[in-house]
């Protein structure tokens, strides 16, 4: 049974991460991390530096064979995964039920919550964080599931203010799910393709903050984003402008000469409280937030996207952060198991 589309890849020499546990005879006890990832995620995440550091720390990555029953493989201490599809979710939920001693990163039902942009940001909208270090919210948004001709009327009734960012309703990690459009006028809204989410565009100085979360660890990087839209530009422009992907590694703004009011990172205590609350509400330990600061309002922030198991390979120093996290999980599990013993 094959759960992703890697059939066009040629089989090459196996790396250590691709070897089965049965062929290994380690001299010491390893933390065994079984992984089920797309070939693209393997390439971007399981880099030689990560595997080497992990092995030095006593962690071994082992590929899960998607053509064999999961319960016949292992034993694993941790299962790391990012595959989509109902079949895979069912396999993993059954595995979690029959192997409670294994830590699954992360529960498939919790991940599914982030695949819909209608529900994705609801956790943030429902929060009531104190404003000691700033205010965090979400842009006003509207879900359109069908009939593009009705969008202008729906936007008017909802009281949304142009311009509007249009995003696909489904956020499944595919290239298409990252495509954005910016609509400047009501007439152009009819050119959009439902199902989608419309968000009010918030001027943010052309910079967003990607907040990577790995367990309790937090790492923030700056990325260039869409430029601000002035009232004059709004009155002179019309139509829909499409953007394949706004933030990426090539658009790093960490070393750019930016206005301090734009470039200043969100307060650390605010991010720590936000991350802690989201970990609790979402039930996830591997995710990132795209956050913007409203231009001209130093302490007003908006979460505009949440992604499960993001591109950690673009995060500086991710190898040390991730391996320390995996070790802490294994140690926590070991202490819990031993506490049950008489």
C-alpha positions as CSV (number, residue, x, y, z in Angstrom):
1,X,0.0,0.0,0.0
2,X,1.5,3.3,-1.1
3,X,0.4,6.5,0.6
4,X,2.2,9.2,-1.3
5,X,3.4,9.8,-4.9
6,X,7.0,8.9,-4.8
7,X,6.8,6.2,-7.5
8,X,8.8,8.2,-10.0
9,X,11.9,8.3,-7.9
10,X,14.7,5.8,-8.6
11,X,15.9,3.7,-5.8
12,X,19.4,4.7,-4.8
13,X,21.9,3.5,-2.1
14,X,20.3,3.5,1.3
15,X,21.3,6.0,3.8
16,X,21.5,5.1,7.5
17,X,18.0,6.6,7.9
18,X,16.6,4.3,5.3
19,X,18.0,1.1,6.8
20,X,15.7,-1.2,8.8
21,X,16.3,-1.7,12.5
22,X,16.9,-5.4,11.9
23,X,20.1,-4.7,10.0
24,X,21.5,-2.5,12.8
25,X,23.4,-3.8,15.8
26,X,24.2,-0.6,17.7
27,X,26.7,-0.6,20.5
28,X,24.5,1.5,22.7
29,X,20.8,2.0,23.2
30,X,19.4,4.4,20.6
31,X,16.2,6.4,20.6
32,X,14.5,5.0,17.5
33,X,12.5,7.6,15.5
34,X,10.4,6.1,12.7
35,X,9.5,8.6,10.0
36,X,6.9,8.6,7.4
37,X,7.5,11.7,5.2
38,X,7.2,12.7,1.6
39,X,10.4,12.6,-0.5
40,X,10.4,16.4,-0.5
41,X,10.2,16.6,3.3
42,X,12.9,14.0,3.7
43,X,15.2,16.0,1.4
44,X,14.6,19.3,3.2
45,X,14.5,18.0,6.8
46,X,16.6,14.9,7.1
47,X,19.9,16.5,6.1
48,X,23.2,14.8,6.8
49,X,24.1,17.3,9.5
50,X,20.9,16.5,11.4
51,X,21.4,12.7,11.0
52,X,25.0,13.0,12.1
53,X,24.2,15.1,15.2
54,X,21.3,12.9,16.1
55,X,23.4,9.7,15.9
56,X,26.1,11.4,18.1
57,X,23.3,12.1,20.7
58,X,21.9,8.5,20.5
59,X,19.0,9.1,18.1
60,X,18.5,7.0,15.0
61,X,16.1,7.9,12.2
62,X,14.5,4.8,10.5
63,X,12.3,5.0,7.4
64,X,8.8,3.5,7.8
65,X,8.0,1.2,4.9
66,X,4.6,2.4,3.7
67,X,4.1,-1.0,1.9
68,X,4.1,-3.0,5.2
69,X,1.8,-2.8,8.2
70,X,3.0,-0.2,10.6
71,X,2.6,-2.6,13.6
72,X,5.0,-5.0,12.0
73,X,7.8,-2.4,12.1
74,X,9.9,-1.0,14.8
75,X,10.0,-1.0,17.7
76,X,9.9,2.8,17.7
77,X,10.2,5.2,20.5
78,X,8.8,8.1,18.4
79,X,6.9,8.2,15.1
80,X,7.5,11.4,13.1
81,X,5.1,11.9,10.2
82,X,3.7,14.2,7.6
83,X,1.6,12.3,5.1
84,X,-2.0,13.2,4.1
85,X,-5.0,11.1,3.3
86,X,-7.8,9.4,5.3
87,X,-6.2,6.0,5.0
88,X,-3.0,7.1,6.6
89,X,-4.9,8.8,9.4
90,X,-6.8,5.6,10.2
91,X,-3.5,3.6,10.2
92,X,-1.9,6.0,12.5
93,X,-4.9,6.3,14.9
94,X,-5.0,2.5,15.1
95,X,-1.3,2.4,15.8
96,X,-1.6,5.0,18.6
97,X,-4.4,2.9,20.2
98,X,-2.4,-0.4,20.1
99,X,1.0,1.2,20.9
100,X,0.4,3.8,23.7
101,X,4.1,3.6,24.6
102,X,5.1,5.2,21.4
103,X,5.0,9.0,21.0
104,X,3.4,10.0,17.7
105,X,4.3,13.5,16.4
106,X,1.6,14.7,16.1
107,X,-1.9,13.2,16.6
108,X,-3.5,13.0,13.1
109,X,-6.9,14.4,14.3
110,X,-5.1,17.4,15.8
111,X,-3.2,18.0,12.5
112,X,-6.5,17.8,10.5
113,X,-7.7,20.8,12.4
114,X,-5.1,22.9,10.6
115,X,-6.0,21.7,7.1
116,X,-9.0,24.0,7.1
117,X,-8.4,27.7,7.2
118,X,-11.9,28.3,8.5
119,X,-11.1,26.5,11.7
120,X,-7.3,27.1,11.7
121,X,-7.3,30.5,13.3
122,X,-10.3,30.0,15.6
123,X,-8.1,29.0,18.5
124,X,-6.3,32.4,18.3
125,X,-9.6,34.3,17.9
126,X,-11.0,32.6,21.0
127,X,-8.0,33.5,23.2
128,X,-8.0,36.2,25.8
129,X,-4.4,36.9,26.4
130,X,-3.6,39.8,28.7
131,X,-2.3,42.9,26.9
132,X,0.8,43.3,29.1
133,X,3.1,42.6,26.1
134,X,0.8,43.3,23.3
135,X,-2.5,42.2,21.6
136,X,-2.8,39.2,19.4
137,X,-5.7,38.6,17.1
138,X,-6.7,37.4,13.6
139,X,-7.8,39.5,10.6
140,X,-11.5,39.6,10.0
141,X,-12.3,36.8,7.5
142,X,-15.1,35.3,5.4
143,X,-15.4,31.8,4.1
144,X,-16.8,31.3,0.5
145,X,-17.5,27.7,-0.3
146,X,-19.2,28.1,-3.7
147,X,-20.6,30.5,-6.3
148,X,-18.0,33.2,-7.1
149,X,-20.7,35.6,-8.4
150,X,-22.1,36.0,-4.9
151,X,-18.8,37.0,-3.3
152,X,-19.2,40.8,-3.7
153,X,-22.6,40.8,-1.9
154,X,-21.2,38.5,0.8
155,X,-18.3,40.8,1.4
156,X,-20.6,43.8,1.6
157,X,-22.9,42.1,4.1
158,X,-19.9,41.0,6.2
159,X,-18.6,44.5,6.2
160,X,-15.1,43.5,5.1
161,X,-12.8,46.3,3.9
162,X,-10.8,46.1,0.7
163,X,-8.2,45.0,-0.3
164,X,-8.8,41.4,0.6
165,X,-6.3,38.5,0.7
166,X,-7.8,35.3,-0.8
167,X,-6.5,31.9,0.3
168,X,-7.5,28.4,-0.6
169,X,-9.8,27.0,2.1
170,X,-7.8,23.7,2.2
171,X,-4.3,24.1,3.7
172,X,-2.8,20.6,3.0
173,X,0.8,21.7,2.4
174,X,0.6,21.5,-1.4
175,X,1.9,24.2,-3.6
176,X,-1.6,25.2,-4.6
177,X,-2.7,25.6,-0.9
178,X,0.0,28.3,-0.6
179,X,-1.2,30.4,-3.5
180,X,-2.5,33.8,-2.5
181,X,-4.4,36.5,-4.3
182,X,-4.9,40.2,-3.4
183,X,-8.2,41.6,-4.6
184,X,-8.4,45.4,-4.9
185,X,-12.0,46.0,-5.9
186,X,-15.5,44.4,-5.5
187,X,-15.9,43.5,-9.2
188,X,-12.7,41.5,-9.2
189,X,-13.9,39.4,-6.4
190,X,-16.0,37.5,-8.9
191,X,-12.8,36.2,-10.6
192,X,-11.8,34.3,-7.5
193,X,-12.2,30.5,-7.3
194,X,-14.0,29.1,-4.2
195,X,-13.7,27.3,-1.9
196,X,-11.6,30.0,-0.3
197,X,-11.1,32.3,2.7
198,X,-11.1,36.1,2.4
199,X,-9.0,38.0,4.9
200,X,-8.9,41.7,5.4
201,X,-5.4,42.9,4.4
202,X,-3.5,44.5,7.3
203,X,-0.6,46.8,6.4
204,X,2.4,45.4,8.2
205,X,5.5,47.0,6.7
206,X,6.1,44.2,4.2
207,X,7.6,41.9,6.9
208,X,6.1,38.9,8.6
209,X,7.5,36.8,11.4
210,X,7.7,33.1,11.1
211,X,7.5,31.7,14.6
212,X,8.8,28.1,14.7
213,X,7.7,25.9,17.6
214,X,9.4,22.6,18.5
215,X,7.9,21.5,21.8
216,X,8.7,24.3,24.2
217,X,11.4,25.8,22.0
218,X,10.6,28.9,20.0
219,X,12.6,30.4,17.1
220,X,11.6,33.5,15.2
221,X,12.8,34.6,11.8
222,X,11.8,37.5,9.6
223,X,10.5,37.1,6.1
224,X,9.6,39.7,3.4
225,X,5.9,39.8,2.8
226,X,3.4,41.8,0.7
227,X,4.0,45.5,0.7
228,X,1.6,47.9,2.3
229,X,-1.3,49.2,0.3
230,X,-2.0,53.0,0.6
231,X,-5.5,54.5,0.1
232,X,-4.2,56.2,-3.1
233,X,-3.0,52.8,-4.5
234,X,-6.3,51.3,-3.6
235,X,-8.2,53.9,-5.5
236,X,-6.0,53.6,-8.6
237,X,-5.6,49.8,-8.7
238,X,-8.2,47.2,-9.7
239,X,-8.2,43.5,-10.4
240,X,-6.7,40.4,-8.7
241,X,-3.0,40.0,-8.2
242,X,-1.8,36.5,-7.6
243,X,1.2,35.5,-5.6
244,X,2.5,31.8,-5.8
245,X,4.1,32.0,-2.4
246,X,4.8,35.0,-0.2
247,X,7.3,33.8,2.4
248,X,10.2,31.5,1.6
249,X,13.8,31.0,2.5
250,X,14.9,33.2,-0.4
251,X,12.9,36.1,1.0
252,X,14.7,36.2,4.4
253,X,14.6,39.7,5.9
254,X,16.8,38.9,8.9
255,X,19.9,40.8,7.5
256,X,18.0,43.5,5.7
257,X,18.3,47.2,6.6
258,X,14.7,47.7,7.9
259,X,13.0,50.3,9.9
260,X,13.3,49.2,13.6
261,X,9.5,49.8,14.1
262,X,8.9,47.2,11.4
263,X,11.8,44.8,12.1
264,X,11.5,44.5,15.9
265,X,10.6,41.0,16.8
266,X,7.4,40.4,18.8
267,X,8.1,40.4,22.6
268,X,9.4,37.0,23.8
269,X,7.0,36.7,26.7
270,X,4.1,37.3,24.4
271,X,5.3,34.5,22.0
272,X,5.9,32.1,24.9
273,X,2.3,32.6,26.2
274,X,0.9,32.3,22.7
275,X,2.8,29.2,21.9
276,X,1.9,27.6,25.3
277,X,-1.8,28.3,24.8
278,X,-1.8,27.0,21.2
279,X,0.1,23.8,22.2
280,X,-2.7,23.2,24.7
281,X,-5.6,24.1,22.5
282,X,-4.3,22.5,19.3
283,X,-2.7,19.4,20.8
284,X,0.3,19.9,18.6
285,X,4.1,20.2,19.3
286,X,5.4,20.8,15.8
287,X,4.1,23.8,14.1
288,X,4.7,27.4,13.1
289,X,2.8,30.7,13.1
290,X,2.9,33.4,10.5
291,X,2.5,36.7,12.5
292,X,2.4,40.3,11.3
293,X,2.6,43.6,13.2
294,X,0.0,46.2,12.2
295,X,2.0,49.0,10.7
296,X,2.1,52.0,13.1
297,X,0.9,50.0,16.1
298,X,3.9,48.6,17.8
299,X,2.0,46.2,20.1
300,X,-0.8,44.9,17.7
301,X,-0.1,41.5,16.1
302,X,-2.1,39.2,13.9
303,X,-1.7,35.5,13.3
304,X,-2.5,34.9,9.6
305,X,-1.5,31.3,9.2
306,X,-0.6,28.1,11.2
307,X,1.3,25.2,9.6
308,X,2.0,21.7,10.9
309,X,5.6,20.4,10.7
310,X,6.8,23.4,8.6
311,X,10.1,23.8,6.8
312,X,12.3,23.4,9.8
313,X,15.3,23.0,7.5
314,X,15.0,26.8,6.8
315,X,15.3,27.5,10.6
316,X,18.8,28.4,11.7
317,X,20.2,25.8,14.2
318,X,17.2,23.5,13.8
319,X,19.4,20.4,14.1
320,X,20.3,21.1,17.7
321,X,16.7,22.3,18.6
322,X,15.1,19.3,17.1
323,X,17.5,16.6,18.5
324,X,17.2,18.1,22.0
325,X,13.4,18.0,21.7
326,X,13.4,14.3,20.6
327,X,15.7,13.4,23.5
328,X,13.5,15.2,26.0
329,X,10.5,13.3,24.7
330,X,12.3,10.0,25.1
331,X,13.5,10.9,28.6
332,X,10.0,12.0,29.6
333,X,8.5,8.8,28.3
334,X,11.2,6.7,30.1
335,X,10.5,8.4,33.4
336,X,6.7,7.9,33.0
337,X,7.1,4.2,32.2
338,X,9.4,3.6,35.2
339,X,7.1,5.5,37.5
340,X,4.4,2.9,36.8
341,X,6.7,0.0,37.9
342,X,6.2,-1.3,41.4
